[in-house]
Amino acid sequence: MSDFFAREIERLKRKDGYRWLRTMEGATGPRMRVDGREVIVLCSGNYLGLATHPRLKAAAIEATERLGVCSAAARLITGNNELYDVLEKRLADFKGREAALVYSTGYMANLGVISAVVGEGDAIYTDALSHASIIDGCRLSRALVKVFPHNDLSALERLLRSDTGFRRRLIAVDGVYSMDGDLAPLPDLAKLAKQYQALLMLDDAHGTGVLGEGGGGTAEHFGLQDPDAVDIEIGTLGKALGSFGAYVVGSRSLREYLINRSRSFIFTCALAPPMLAAAIAAVELVQQEPVYRQRLWENVRHFRDGLHRLGLSTEPSATHILPVMTHDRQRTMALCERLLELGVFCQGIRPPTVPPGTSRLRFTVTATHNIEDLDEALAAIEQAFREFALL
Ligand SMILES: Cc1ncc(COP(=O)(O)O)c(C=O)c1O
């Protein structure tokens, strides 16, 4: 039977679908060693550079000294240590919502929220480019799942109008699409949700901390004033917020409901105290110090302009996630390896993460890159793309 694994691996290698782990050395930052080679990292989610911020590190160390490194049980047993309360109040305040509930990861939050909110007899409407964890949450829920073409509001409205007889309906979308860097048309989605009495769920993993004047994310970016325009918002603490874990924000009753009904919340160990303490410090920093966001956007502009000057399109991105389409999966992975040789790490993205024929290099810059890092990377990108006749 174990031959099955080896056969499957061989099949993946033949199809160029094989994945393997690279070893990263050094502190999470703009320059690290990848498999022993020093490179400029252009694919991390450490958007604001908070992963190594002295205030996050000090908070994590203090919490470790005082509370230890393990919560040792689920939150409903002994895991709900004092830091959760602080973090959840800060997150609710940051997002302008009644309440927040912290989960162990964003993946688990999507699984646990969707499958608790809808089930048999309900319907979910989700975007064709929704994150894998939304898709898996939809599957787990046993609700009827309807996928509408990416950001196609007319198609969504047709579905909402023609469907009747469902107990509950949920629209589930990303705020910033993780592989394309474009935005969900949130104000129109919120209008449709109200009009057709559906719940709206937003996964703002890539918008939080980055978009909006106060870093509040996609809803703030669009100036959505009504705090209830989005019924359920999910986000990770493991990207711009420089820590680990995830949150759901919404009404107080949503929070209570999830504590009672969400299996990926109930049946898992609580986060470790240092992670919670670091997340508290991160939320404070994001609210108090816009400078990290400003640096990020300056870097995004510099790098994006540089790519465009080379003749490389970053369509359809409107954000800090900058995809450059390379289409063919084999070529994409070879280009990624060549860039590594030239001192730049940007992981190639291929199916099933993205639709067939849309393999890409997905660049992300951070607040901690400096102009020299970005210019050096652009020179390497130019060389590699020329070698591959893509320029
Ligand atoms: C849009 C989106 N949602 C959810 C997740 C999962 O979050 P986490 O890494 O906290 O599990 C990710 C990626 O990590 C993501 O890109």
The ligand as a MOL file (V3000), in Angstrom:
LIG
                    3D

  0  0  0     0  0            999 V3000
M  V30 BEGIN CTAB
M  V30 COUNTS 16 16 0 0 0
M  V30 BEGIN ATOM
M  V30 1 C -7.1840 34.8230 1.9010 0
M  V30 2 C -6.6270 33.9130 2.9580 0
M  V30 3 N -7.4530 33.4270 3.8950 0
M  V30 4 C -7.0030 32.6220 4.8630 0
M  V30 5 C -5.6900 32.2500 4.9340 0
M  V30 6 C -5.2620 31.3430 6.0250 0
M  V30 7 O -4.8080 32.0480 7.1330 0
M  V30 8 P -3.7900 31.3470 8.1370 0
M  V30 9 O -2.4540 31.3680 7.4890 0
M  V30 10 O -3.8650 32.1410 9.3950 0
M  V30 11 O -4.2800 29.9480 8.3240 0
M  V30 12 C -4.7830 32.7310 3.9660 0
M  V30 13 C -3.3500 32.3970 3.9400 0
M  V30 14 O -2.6550 32.0670 4.7690 0
M  V30 15 C -5.2640 33.5820 2.9640 0
M  V30 16 O -4.4420 34.0580 2.0160 0
M  V30 END ATOM
M  V30 BEGIN BOND
M  V30 1 1 1 2
M  V30 2 1 2 3
M  V30 3 2 2 15
M  V30 4 2 3 4
M  V30 5 1 4 5
M  V30 6 1 5 6
M  V30 7 2 5 12
M  V30 8 1 6 7
M  V30 9 1 7 8
M  V30 10 2 8 9
M  V30 11 1 8 10
M  V30 12 1 8 11
M  V30 13 1 12 13
M  V30 14 1 12 15
M  V30 15 2 13 14
M  V30 16 1 15 16
M  V30 END BOND
M  V30 END CTAB
M  END
